[in-house]
């Protein structure tokens, strides 16, 4: 009878441990995005109408974090300049490739290491330099190129 008693005790302990799983912790909320650096000082003053920081999804793009956006107007033409500062040149390059996928017919600009294409019919000139992703929105390539070069020169 002793082996039977041991078996029943063991079976009872085994069954006692077979309860429902402990309640799961609720999924933790995603950590907030890192604070966006205000790079307004890097935007040119000439023709600037306004400038500010966008906390997340710059230009309304899900693939982009926040950044600095400037609104410009020159001889009736309105356009935007943007700058996103990342933690490394590699991260800037990855963002450039992510942004490229949102453009229609992106053309590679070898001397700038960037692309020119359209986004919802709006021309976009985007490039990566050092830890920055930057660009010009709203101007055709021939007008955006000299402005993008000036912007690139300001990114040190």
Helices and strands as residue ranges (DSSP letters): H 2-16, G 40-42, E 48-56, G 58-60, E 65-74, E 77-85, H 89-100, E 104-109, E 114-119, E 122-129, E 132-137, H 141-154
